[in-house]
């Protein structure tokens, strides 16, 4: 039997929209901890303010032990 290359998985536009919204809700609700919702993350420079460097991709996605969220009025930027 000859090898038959599998067809690529095509993600429907509606499924992709739903996936992006779920990821956004989890990220902004602090359920899913990562660099993007850490108080130490600098959006403009795309780096960690605590360590003054850009973390590896796995740390950006999965977080690190030093992850922290805003807990006082001084941390709120408005």
NORLIN-V207696 format. One line per field, one symbol per residue. ss: DSSP state (H for helix, E for strand, L for the rest). Layout:
# NORLIN-V207696
ss = ???
This chain:
# NORLIN-V207696
ss = LLLLLLLLLLLLHHHHHHHHHHHHHHHHLLLLLLHHHLLLEELLLLEELLLLELLLHHHHHHLLLLLLLLLLHHHLLL
